[in-house]
Amino acid sequence: MKYKIIGGVSLPNIPWEDKPEDCNEVLWRSKNNPVIPRNLIPCANSIFNSAVVAFQDGFAGVFRIDDKRREMRIHSGISKDGLAWEINNDPIEFITADGRKKKIFGYDPRVCFMEGKYYVSFCNCEDGPTVGLAYTTDFKDFYEIGNAFLPFNRNGVLFPRKINKKYAMLSRPSDNGHTPFGNIFYSESPDLEHWGHHHEVMRTTRGWQALKIGAGPVPIETEEGWLLIYHGVLLSCNGYVYSAGVAILDTDKPWIVKYRASEYIISPQIEYECIGDVQNVVFPCAALCDADTGRIALYYGGADTVTCIAYTTVDDLVQFTKDHTEK
């Protein structure tokens, strides 16, 4: 490995497929896509924009499932290999501070392992969309922390460790609709409940990321800085198009962008990314990373309908970002 991963874990069982000889892209799609079909469990209309982490000797995750009423809920699941999943048919019931259990109308979760807990951030729609936080240790019981921000906000993504002795999170302030704008911001907290010291990180630019951008998987710490995979959106004559890009943020001041690739790393081009409940969507939400080899398995939603995987390495992504940063 040319670019060392900081604070990573060994994942010898990470899902992986070697790069095809005829592939010239920095990411290559799994031959098994979509790895999670839209109707894996009885209640599901679609399963997408979901988060996966290493757990015990396998993997666990939280999944956005739009049910057959077309209501957005979050479910938990486990897998031995990160490919074949057992997802609970019933949505997560979050345990509140006073011991009650409640189902949440939420979507697009991320999961961040930190300090012995798996923290779940998601778009919580109780009082208008904002970033909700909860945690679990076993993917059975989930404890509500509360909303990090006032409405309206989306795409809350925690960093996997404290930065300058504070918890840190990326988010995208938004509106109450299908936000036609959006930049990425950085916030910090002493306790995961009170958030402030907000910094703008990245703005929209042009082309594939001209309309809005939002943080994707939990950032990966490298010697070069925080490797951030994010989504960008353009408005075409046929509607919104969601693609994924990559940037490197400063280690100690993550609101400073060191490198940002001008080209996308993956865009909707295959049928399962172009045809579904929402056409032309690649939406990255999770990235498994093996610290020993630098291999990355990127989980993303396809066409707001199914869950897919693409593969790359830390070396490839860091080098791509540097090579495609405009001077």
C-alpha angles and dihedrals in degrees: 000000000000097000113047120221115229120219094355128146133231112258107178089165096053112140107260145170123180118247112268113247092236095050117111096174128101089233127041126198124240116257086223095062128173088041091182115038122213094253104042091131128036098250096049128110089170140353116205147120090049136153129234130188138174110267128180106315094336138019140291135188152170117241136203107229122181103203128214090273084058091243118145116238138163121236132182128228146169136217137185095212106019090249109070110053138196105204122185113246091216121070121247114275106212117217111229128213090264093050099258122135122226138172116231129216096225145132150186098044129191127196125212124185111215136151094354096309135095107230118204120205119186144153104275114200101188094110100011122307116312138136114287123193132204138151141214137183099195107024088243103080118040120191121207118231096178140240115325095203142020116263129304112054140109144180098046110183123179124215112237095240141022116279117208087353093302134102110249135207140177120217143162117233108220144158134260096270138048091313110235091195140034146154130191119256133190123222134177136207138188093213111014089256107070113053129189147122089088119194129185109238109178137001130205114270123181142297115019092008101038100111107041142333135204138183116262126190125006106287117260115227116226135165087262094054137268112338106217124191111195141169126245130193134208128187110231130181086265098048138269121346119199119202135163130244139174138231138170118229127200113269098229099026105035092179086073113085112213097179134005123181113228092206124068120247095215134005134180106282106129123078095250089055096044104039124052141076089323116023125227103018131145107172117177116207109156140027125192111204130191109213092202098057103015091236116157128199108196117202116204140167118248119212090335086285115080140024120245141177133222126184135221140134134251090243092053094047096046092047092045090052093051094044094049100043109116114232 
